[in-house]
Each structure stands twice: as structure tokens, then as C-alpha cells.
Amino acid sequence: KISTMAKKVLIIDDEMPIRDICQEFMSAAGLESDCAVDGLQGLEKISANKPDLVILDMMMPKCNGVEVLAKLQAQGTKVPVIVITAYQNAEQEKSIRQNPNVVDFLQKPVDWMALVARIQQLVGAPPKP
């Protein structure tokens, strides 16, 4: 039986323009989306809403992306995470990619069409006709 429920994507980023444009692309792709402004709110929403996929910024106040990934791993929460960041550090990227939840690592500025295609590939959302 094929699920007709829209796949849920949680966007965790402290930059409102990024959250807004990301939500627009998710909506256009037939994906349901929700946002969190920092890692703490993101962790609460992951726990409460069980998204199918998380888009996670690294540099945020209160609780950054590295801390979010560590907490998810410590809690045994399994959710695919696409990391997006403007911060470039090869060593850090390598360690982040080793986290079991991380399925992709993208640099900002984000290629939104490529991100949507990757999400659809990961969650099995049908491409829009």
C-alpha cells in the first residue's frame, strides 16, 4: 500500500530567509515542512513530530548543528539529516559526515533544486508531474 501522506521535512536554521525559501521549495515539491529557529527547538520538534527528514544548519545559537547530531545519536533517534552550512572546514565536515544520521552535506549558498531532488530520493516522495 502506497502512503498518500506528504513526507514531513523539518528545517532547523537560525536565518529566516533560508527557512522561508526552503519552505517554499518543499511546498512546491509536495512536501510538508516545519521550521525550528535553533537546535533546542529543533530537537523538541523532532521528538514531537517525527519528521521523515531534517535539514540542519551547523552554526546556530543555543544549540548548534554538531550538538543536535550528538543528542540525536545519544537518544538513539534515527532520522536522515541533510547538513547545510556556510562554514568550510574539511576536518569538521569529515567528522560530521561520520554521524550515522547524516545522509548529505551541502554548502551554502544552497542549490535548492538539487536539495529537493535529493530529499525526494531519500524519502521516496513522488516528483511533481
Residue pairs with C-beta under 8 A, 6 or more apart in sequence:
6 30
6 31
6 32
6 125
7 31
7 32
7 52
7 53
7 119
7 123
7 124
7 125
8 31
8 32
8 33
8 34
8 49
8 50
8 51
8 52
8 53
9 26
9 31
9 32
9 33
9 34
9 51
9 52
9 53
9 54
9 55
9 119
9 123
10 33
10 34
10 35
10 36
10 42
10 45
10 46
10 49
10 51
10 53
10 54
10 55
11 18
11 19
11 22
11 23
11 26
11 33
11 34
11 35
11 36
11 54
11 55
12 35
12 36
12 38
12 39
12 41
12 42
12 54
12 55
12 56
12 57
12 60
12 65
12 68
13 19
13 22
13 35
13 37
13 55
13 56
13 57
13 60
13 84
14 37
14 38
14 57
14 59
14 60
14 61
15 57
18 57
18 84
18 108
18 110
19 35
19 37
21 112
22 33
22 35
22 55
22 110
22 112
22 115
23 33
23 35
25 112
25 113
25 115
25 116
26 32
26 33
26 116
26 119
27 33
28 116
28 128
29 116
29 119
29 120
29 125
29 127
29 128
30 125
30 126
30 128
31 116
31 119
31 120
31 123
31 125
34 45
34 49
34 51
36 42
36 44
36 45
38 60
38 61
38 62
38 63
39 60
39 62
39 63
39 64
39 65
39 67
39 68
39 71
40 62
40 63
42 54
42 56
42 63
42 68
43 63
43 68
43 71
43 72
45 51
46 54
46 72
46 77
46 79
47 77
50 79
51 79
52 79
52 80
52 123
53 79
53 80
53 81
53 82
53 119
53 122
53 123
54 79
54 80
54 81
54 82
54 101
55 81
55 82
55 84
55 115
56 65
56 68
56 69
56 81
56 82
56 83
56 84
57 65
57 83
57 84
57 85
58 64
58 65
58 66
58 83
58 84
58 85
58 87
58 96
59 65
59 85
59 86
59 87
63 71
65 83
65 85
65 96
66 92
66 96
69 81
69 96
69 99
69 101
69 102
70 99
72 79
72 81
72 101
73 99
73 100
73 101
77 101
78 100
78 101
79 101
80 101
80 103
80 122
80 123
81 99
81 101
81 102
81 103
82 102
82 103
82 104
82 105
82 106
82 115
82 118
82 119
82 122
83 96
83 102
83 104
83 105
83 106
84 106
84 107
84 108
84 110
84 115
85 105
85 106
85 107
85 108
86 107
86 108
88 107
93 105
96 102
96 105
97 105
103 122
104 118
104 122
106 114
106 115
119 125
120 126
120 127
